[in-house]
Amino acid sequence: MRILYASERPPYPFFLGGAVRCAHMLLQGMSRDLATDCRAVGSSE
């Protein structure tokens, strides 16, 4: 399975907001526990 997380904000660690950290932790967990390919993309500004 492949998961793409797209946001208007930069992905973690470029932006340190709470929602971004939570999304990062969820993607890491799914990647590790479910052997899923997870990617995060966001704005460069």
PDB file of N, CA, C, O and CB in Angstrom:
ATOM      1  N   MET A   1       0.847  -1.164   0.000  1.00  0.00           N
ATOM      2  CA  MET A   1       0.000   0.000   0.000  1.00  0.00           C
ATOM      3  C   MET A   1       0.898   1.235   0.000  1.00  0.00           C
ATOM      4  O   MET A   1       1.975   1.231   0.595  1.00  0.00           O
ATOM      5  CB  MET A   1      -0.966  -0.006   1.218  1.00  0.00           C
ATOM      6  N   ARG A   2       0.450   2.272  -0.663  1.00  0.00           N
ATOM      7  CA  ARG A   2       1.163   3.546  -0.687  1.00  0.00           C
ATOM      8  C   ARG A   2       0.254   4.647  -0.169  1.00  0.00           C
ATOM      9  O   ARG A   2      -0.923   4.714  -0.524  1.00  0.00           O
ATOM     10  CB  ARG A   2       1.658   3.877  -2.114  1.00  0.00           C
ATOM     11  N   ILE A   3       0.806   5.508   0.672  1.00  0.00           N
ATOM     12  CA  ILE A   3       0.044   6.615   1.241  1.00  0.00           C
ATOM     13  C   ILE A   3       0.792   7.908   0.976  1.00  0.00           C
ATOM     14  O   ILE A   3       1.990   8.009   1.242  1.00  0.00           O
ATOM     15  CB  ILE A   3      -0.193   6.414   2.764  1.00  0.00           C
ATOM     16  N   LEU A   4       0.079   8.896   0.450  1.00  0.00           N
ATOM     17  CA  LEU A   4       0.644  10.220   0.215  1.00  0.00           C
ATOM     18  C   LEU A   4      -0.108  11.207   1.092  1.00  0.00           C
ATOM     19  O   LEU A   4      -1.329  11.329   0.991  1.00  0.00           O
ATOM     20  CB  LEU A   4       0.559  10.623  -1.297  1.00  0.00           C
ATOM     21  N   TYR A   5       0.613  11.908   1.946  1.00  0.00           N
ATOM     22  CA  TYR A   5       0.039  12.948   2.794  1.00  0.00           C
ATOM     23  C   TYR A   5       0.409  14.290   2.173  1.00  0.00           C
ATOM     24  O   TYR A   5       1.585  14.652   2.138  1.00  0.00           O
ATOM     25  CB  TYR A   5       0.552  12.838   4.284  1.00  0.00           C
ATOM     26  N   ALA A   6      -0.573  15.025   1.689  1.00  0.00           N
ATOM     27  CA  ALA A   6      -0.339  16.325   1.063  1.00  0.00           C
ATOM     28  C   ALA A   6      -0.959  17.424   1.921  1.00  0.00           C
ATOM     29  O   ALA A   6      -2.088  17.300   2.394  1.00  0.00           O
ATOM     30  CB  ALA A   6      -0.921  16.359  -0.376  1.00  0.00           C
ATOM     31  N   SER A   7      -0.199  18.499   2.111  1.00  0.00           N
ATOM     32  CA  SER A   7      -0.648  19.593   2.960  1.00  0.00           C
ATOM     33  C   SER A   7      -0.212  20.925   2.370  1.00  0.00           C
ATOM     34  O   SER A   7       0.730  20.985   1.579  1.00  0.00           O
ATOM     35  CB  SER A   7      -0.102  19.433   4.388  1.00  0.00           C
ATOM     36  N   GLU A   8      -0.905  21.996   2.759  1.00  0.00           N
ATOM     37  CA  GLU A   8      -0.499  23.337   2.338  1.00  0.00           C
ATOM     38  C   GLU A   8       0.722  23.811   3.110  1.00  0.00           C
ATOM     39  O   GLU A   8       1.412  24.733   2.673  1.00  0.00           O
ATOM     40  CB  GLU A   8      -1.648  24.325   2.524  1.00  0.00           C
ATOM     41  N   ARG A   9       0.993  23.200   4.235  1.00  0.00           N
ATOM     42  CA  ARG A   9       2.152  23.581   5.047  1.00  0.00           C
ATOM     43  C   ARG A   9       3.325  22.652   4.743  1.00  0.00           C
ATOM     44  O   ARG A   9       3.128  21.538   4.257  1.00  0.00           O
ATOM     45  CB  ARG A   9       1.804  23.540   6.561  1.00  0.00           C
ATOM     46  N   PRO A  10       4.535  23.107   5.027  1.00  0.00           N
ATOM     47  CA  PRO A  10       5.699  22.239   4.823  1.00  0.00           C
ATOM     48  C   PRO A  10       5.629  21.025   5.741  1.00  0.00           C
ATOM     49  O   PRO A  10       5.091  21.123   6.844  1.00  0.00           O
ATOM     50  CB  PRO A  10       7.006  23.016   5.069  1.00  0.00           C
ATOM     51  N   PRO A  11       6.162  19.883   5.310  1.00  0.00           N
ATOM     52  CA  PRO A  11       6.150  18.698   6.165  1.00  0.00           C
ATOM     53  C   PRO A  11       7.162  18.820   7.311  1.00  0.00           C
ATOM     54  O   PRO A  11       8.064  19.656   7.270  1.00  0.00           O
ATOM     55  CB  PRO A  11       6.447  17.446   5.333  1.00  0.00           C
ATOM     56  N   TYR A  12       6.997  17.981   8.319  1.00  0.00           N
ATOM     57  CA  TYR A  12       7.935  17.898   9.438  1.00  0.00           C
ATOM     58  C   TYR A  12       9.281  17.448   8.903  1.00  0.00           C
ATOM     59  O   TYR A  12       9.269  16.547   8.064  1.00  0.00           O
ATOM     60  CB  TYR A  12       7.422  16.925  10.544  1.00  0.00           C
ATOM     61  N   PRO A  13      10.389  17.944   9.269  1.00  0.00           N
ATOM     62  CA  PRO A  13      10.730  18.874  10.350  1.00  0.00           C
ATOM     63  C   PRO A  13      10.806  20.330   9.914  1.00  0.00           C
ATOM     64  O   PRO A  13      11.257  21.170  10.692  1.00  0.00           O
ATOM     65  CB  PRO A  13      12.036  18.480  10.950  1.00  0.00           C
ATOM     66  N   PHE A  14      10.381  20.656   8.702  1.00  0.00           N
ATOM     67  CA  PHE A  14      10.463  22.030   8.220  1.00  0.00           C
ATOM     68  C   PHE A  14       9.408  22.927   8.865  1.00  0.00           C
ATOM     69  O   PHE A  14       9.586  24.144   8.920  1.00  0.00           O
ATOM     70  CB  PHE A  14      10.312  22.060   6.710  1.00  0.00           C
ATOM     71  N   PHE A  15       8.346  22.360   9.340  1.00  0.00           N
ATOM     72  CA  PHE A  15       7.303  23.073  10.079  1.00  0.00           C
ATOM     73  C   PHE A  15       7.033  22.263  11.331  1.00  0.00           C
ATOM     74  O   PHE A  15       6.858  21.047  11.251  1.00  0.00           O
ATOM     75  CB  PHE A  15       5.988  23.270   9.218  1.00  0.00           C
ATOM     76  N   LEU A  16       6.995  22.915  12.496  1.00  0.00           N
ATOM     77  CA  LEU A  16       6.922  22.179  13.759  1.00  0.00           C
ATOM     78  C   LEU A  16       5.579  22.290  14.470  1.00  0.00           C
ATOM     79  O   LEU A  16       5.520  22.164  15.694  1.00  0.00           O
ATOM     80  CB  LEU A  16       7.993  22.660  14.672  1.00  0.00           C
ATOM     81  N   GLY A  17       4.507  22.521  13.728  1.00  0.00           N
ATOM     82  CA  GLY A  17       3.177  22.605  14.332  1.00  0.00           C
ATOM     83  C   GLY A  17       2.692  21.241  14.828  1.00  0.00           C
ATOM     84  O   GLY A  17       3.219  20.205  14.422  1.00  0.00           O
ATOM     85  N   GLY A  18       1.700  21.246  15.693  1.00  0.00           N
ATOM     86  CA  GLY A  18       1.207  20.016  16.303  1.00  0.00           C
ATOM     87  C   GLY A  18       0.591  19.037  15.320  1.00  0.00           C
ATOM     88  O   GLY A  18       0.826  17.833  15.419  1.00  0.00           O
ATOM     89  N   ALA A  19      -0.206  19.541  14.358  1.00  0.00           N
ATOM     90  CA  ALA A  19      -0.839  18.656  13.383  1.00  0.00           C
ATOM     91  C   ALA A  19       0.207  17.979  12.497  1.00  0.00           C
ATOM     92  O   ALA A  19       0.068  16.809  12.139  1.00  0.00           O
ATOM     93  CB  ALA A  19      -1.836  19.439  12.520  1.00  0.00           C
ATOM     94  N   VAL A  20       1.243  18.720  12.151  1.00  0.00           N
ATOM     95  CA  VAL A  20       2.303  18.172  11.306  1.00  0.00           C
ATOM     96  C   VAL A  20       3.071  17.092  12.058  1.00  0.00           C
ATOM     97  O   VAL A  20       3.412  16.057  11.485  1.00  0.00           O
ATOM     98  CB  VAL A  20       3.263  19.289  10.841  1.00  0.00           C
ATOM     99  N   ARG A  21       3.341  17.325  13.326  1.00  0.00           N
ATOM    100  CA  ARG A  21       4.041  16.303  14.138  1.00  0.00           C
ATOM    101  C   ARG A  21       3.192  15.045  14.281  1.00  0.00           C
ATOM    102  O   ARG A  21       3.709  13.930  14.198  1.00  0.00           O
ATOM    103  CB  ARG A  21       4.388  16.862  15.540  1.00  0.00           C
ATOM    104  N   CYS A  22       1.896  15.223  14.495  1.00  0.00           N
ATOM    105  CA  CYS A  22       0.984  14.087  14.627  1.00  0.00           C
ATOM    106  C   CYS A  22       0.941  13.286  13.328  1.00  0.00           C
ATOM    107  O   CYS A  22       1.014  12.057  13.354  1.00  0.00           O
ATOM    108  CB  CYS A  22      -0.431  14.569  15.008  1.00  0.00           C
ATOM    109  N   ALA A  23       0.822  13.974  12.195  1.00  0.00           N
ATOM    110  CA  ALA A  23       0.806  13.291  10.899  1.00  0.00           C
ATOM    111  C   ALA A  23       2.114  12.538  10.680  1.00  0.00           C
ATOM    112  O   ALA A  23       2.109  11.417  10.172  1.00  0.00           O
ATOM    113  CB  ALA A  23       0.570  14.300   9.752  1.00  0.00           C
ATOM    114  N   HIS A  24       3.222  13.143  11.057  1.00  0.00           N
ATOM    115  CA  HIS A  24       4.532  12.494  10.920  1.00  0.00           C
ATOM    116  C   HIS A  24       4.587  11.204  11.737  1.00  0.00           C
ATOM    117  O   HIS A  24       5.050  10.173  11.250  1.00  0.00           O
ATOM    118  CB  HIS A  24       5.659  13.451  11.364  1.00  0.00           C
ATOM    119  N   MET A  25       4.115  11.268  12.979  1.00  0.00           N
ATOM    120  CA  MET A  25       4.127  10.083  13.843  1.00  0.00           C
ATOM    121  C   MET A  25       3.208   8.985  13.295  1.00  0.00           C
ATOM    122  O   MET A  25       3.560   7.806  13.338  1.00  0.00           O
ATOM    123  CB  MET A  25       3.700  10.463  15.273  1.00  0.00           C
ATOM    124  N   LEU A  26       2.036   9.368  12.781  1.00  0.00           N
ATOM    125  CA  LEU A  26       1.119   8.386  12.205  1.00  0.00           C
ATOM    126  C   LEU A  26       1.718   7.725  10.959  1.00  0.00           C
ATOM    127  O   LEU A  26       1.630   6.509  10.795  1.00  0.00           O
ATOM    128  CB  LEU A  26      -0.216   9.051  11.855  1.00  0.00           C
ATOM    129  N   LEU A  27       2.321   8.524  10.093  1.00  0.00           N
ATOM    130  CA  LEU A  27       2.947   7.967   8.888  1.00  0.00           C
ATOM    131  C   LEU A  27       4.115   7.052   9.245  1.00  0.00           C
ATOM    132  O   LEU A  27       4.288   6.000   8.629  1.00  0.00           O
ATOM    133  CB  LEU A  27       3.430   9.097   7.965  1.00  0.00           C
ATOM    134  N   GLN A  28       4.910   7.442  10.226  1.00  0.00           N
ATOM    135  CA  GLN A  28       6.020   6.586  10.669  1.00  0.00           C
ATOM    136  C   GLN A  28       5.499   5.257  11.198  1.00  0.00           C
ATOM    137  O   GLN A  28       6.040   4.201  10.873  1.00  0.00           O
ATOM    138  CB  GLN A  28       6.853   7.295  11.754  1.00  0.00           C
ATOM    139  N   GLY A  29       4.445   5.308  12.014  1.00  0.00           N
ATOM    140  CA  GLY A  29       3.876   4.088  12.575  1.00  0.00           C
ATOM    141  C   GLY A  29       3.321   3.167  11.505  1.00  0.00           C
ATOM    142  O   GLY A  29       3.540   1.957  11.556  1.00  0.00           O
ATOM    143  N   MET A  30       2.603   3.723  10.536  1.00  0.00           N
ATOM    144  CA  MET A  30       2.052   2.893   9.459  1.00  0.00           C
ATOM    145  C   MET A  30       3.166   2.302   8.605  1.00  0.00           C
ATOM    146  O   MET A  30       3.086   1.152   8.173  1.00  0.00           O
ATOM    147  CB  MET A  30       1.095   3.713   8.580  1.00  0.00           C
ATOM    148  N   SER A  31       4.198   3.092   8.365  1.00  0.00           N
ATOM    149  CA  SER A  31       5.316   2.609   7.567  1.00  0.00           C
ATOM    150  C   SER A  31       6.010   1.447   8.261  1.00  0.00           C
ATOM    151  O   SER A  31       6.361   0.456   7.621  1.00  0.00           O
ATOM    152  CB  SER A  31       6.311   3.739   7.299  1.00  0.00           C
ATOM    153  N   ARG A  32       6.204   1.566   9.551  1.00  0.00           N
ATOM    154  CA  ARG A  32       6.909   0.546  10.321  1.00  0.00           C
ATOM    155  C   ARG A  32       6.036  -0.690  10.569  1.00  0.00           C
ATOM    156  O   ARG A  32       6.474  -1.812  10.316  1.00  0.00           O
ATOM    157  CB  ARG A  32       7.374   1.130  11.650  1.00  0.00           C
ATOM    158  N   ASP A  33       4.819  -0.500  11.057  1.00  0.00           N
ATOM    159  CA  ASP A  33       3.983  -1.616  11.496  1.00  0.00           C
ATOM    160  C   ASP A  33       3.246  -2.320  10.359  1.00  0.00           C
ATOM    161  O   ASP A  33       2.999  -3.523  10.435  1.00  0.00           O
ATOM    162  CB  ASP A  33       2.987  -1.126  12.497  1.00  0.00           C
ATOM    163  N   LEU A  34       2.895  -1.586   9.314  1.00  0.00           N
ATOM    164  CA  LEU A  34       2.112  -2.176   8.229  1.00  0.00           C
ATOM    165  C   LEU A  34       2.913  -2.362   6.941  1.00  0.00           C
ATOM    166  O   LEU A  34       2.365  -2.755   5.911  1.00  0.00           O
ATOM    167  CB  LEU A  34       0.909  -1.316   7.948  1.00  0.00           C
ATOM    168  N   ALA A  35       4.217  -2.076   7.008  1.00  0.00           N
ATOM    169  CA  ALA A  35       5.084  -2.166   5.826  1.00  0.00           C
ATOM    170  C   ALA A  35       4.493  -1.380   4.659  1.00  0.00           C
ATOM    171  O   ALA A  35       4.430  -1.865   3.529  1.00  0.00           O
ATOM    172  CB  ALA A  35       5.293  -3.638   5.419  1.00  0.00           C
ATOM    173  N   THR A  36       4.058  -0.145   4.964  1.00  0.00           N
ATOM    174  CA  THR A  36       3.436   0.731   3.983  1.00  0.00           C
ATOM    175  C   THR A  36       4.438   1.779   3.541  1.00  0.00           C
ATOM    176  O   THR A  36       5.233   2.253   4.354  1.00  0.00           O
ATOM    177  CB  THR A  36       2.167   1.394   4.556  1.00  0.00           C
ATOM    178  N   ASP A  37       4.416   2.149   2.276  1.00  0.00           N
ATOM    179  CA  ASP A  37       5.268   3.208   1.751  1.00  0.00           C
ATOM    180  C   ASP A  37       4.546   4.538   1.954  1.00  0.00           C
ATOM    181  O   ASP A  37       3.542   4.798   1.292  1.00  0.00           O
ATOM    182  CB  ASP A  37       5.611   2.972   0.238  1.00  0.00           C
ATOM    183  N   CYS A  38       5.041   5.382   2.859  1.00  0.00           N
ATOM    184  CA  CYS A  38       4.393   6.650   3.202  1.00  0.00           C
ATOM    185  C   CYS A  38       5.269   7.819   2.794  1.00  0.00           C
ATOM    186  O   CYS A  38       6.477   7.807   3.029  1.00  0.00           O
ATOM    187  CB  CYS A  38       4.086   6.717   4.706  1.00  0.00           C
ATOM    188  N   ARG A  39       4.664   8.831   2.184  1.00  0.00           N
ATOM    189  CA  ARG A  39       5.361  10.048   1.767  1.00  0.00           C
ATOM    190  C   ARG A  39       4.561  11.251   2.205  1.00  0.00           C
ATOM    191  O   ARG A  39       3.332  11.212   2.250  1.00  0.00           O
ATOM    192  CB  ARG A  39       5.585  10.072   0.237  1.00  0.00           C
ATOM    193  N   ALA A  40       5.275  12.338   2.533  1.00  0.00           N
ATOM    194  CA  ALA A  40       4.625  13.595   2.908  1.00  0.00           C
ATOM    195  C   ALA A  40       5.160  14.706   2.001  1.00  0.00           C
ATOM    196  O   ALA A  40       6.369  14.835   1.807  1.00  0.00           O
ATOM    197  CB  ALA A  40       4.873  13.934   4.425  1.00  0.00           C
ATOM    198  N   VAL A  41       4.256  15.494   1.458  1.00  0.00           N
ATOM    199  CA  VAL A  41       4.640  16.642   0.639  1.00  0.00           C
ATOM    200  C   VAL A  41       3.886  17.860   1.135  1.00  0.00           C
ATOM    201  O   VAL A  41       2.790  17.749   1.685  1.00  0.00           O
ATOM    202  CB  VAL A  41       4.353  16.387  -0.872  1.00  0.00           C
ATOM    203  N   GLY A  42       4.482  19.018   0.935  1.00  0.00           N
ATOM    204  CA  GLY A  42       3.836  20.246   1.362  1.00  0.00           C
ATOM    205  C   GLY A  42       4.414  21.442   0.640  1.00  0.00           C
ATOM    206  O   GLY A  42       5.261  21.310  -0.243  1.00  0.00           O
ATOM    207  N   SER A  43       3.944  22.599   1.027  1.00  0.00           N
ATOM    208  CA  SER A  43       4.387  23.849   0.416  1.00  0.00           C
ATOM    209  C   SER A  43       5.843  24.115   0.782  1.00  0.00           C
ATOM    210  O   SER A  43       6.310  23.687   1.838  1.00  0.00           O
ATOM    211  CB  SER A  43       3.490  25.027   0.863  1.00  0.00           C
ATOM    212  N   SER A  44       6.551  24.814  -0.080  1.00  0.00           N
ATOM    213  CA  SER A  44       7.937  25.170   0.219  1.00  0.00           C
ATOM    214  C   SER A  44       8.035  26.521   0.912  1.00  0.00           C
ATOM    215  O   SER A  44       9.136  26.977   1.220  1.00  0.00           O
ATOM    216  CB  SER A  44       8.764  25.184  -1.057  1.00  0.00           C
ATOM    217  N   GLU A  45       6.916  27.159   1.159  1.00  0.00           N
ATOM    218  CA  GLU A  45       6.915  28.470   1.823  1.00  0.00           C
ATOM    219  C   GLU A  45       6.505  28.364   3.259  1.00  0.00           C
ATOM    220  O   GLU A  45       6.451  29.373   3.962  1.00  0.00           O
ATOM    221  CB  GLU A  45       5.999  29.430   1.111  1.00  0.00           C
TER     222      GLU A  45
END
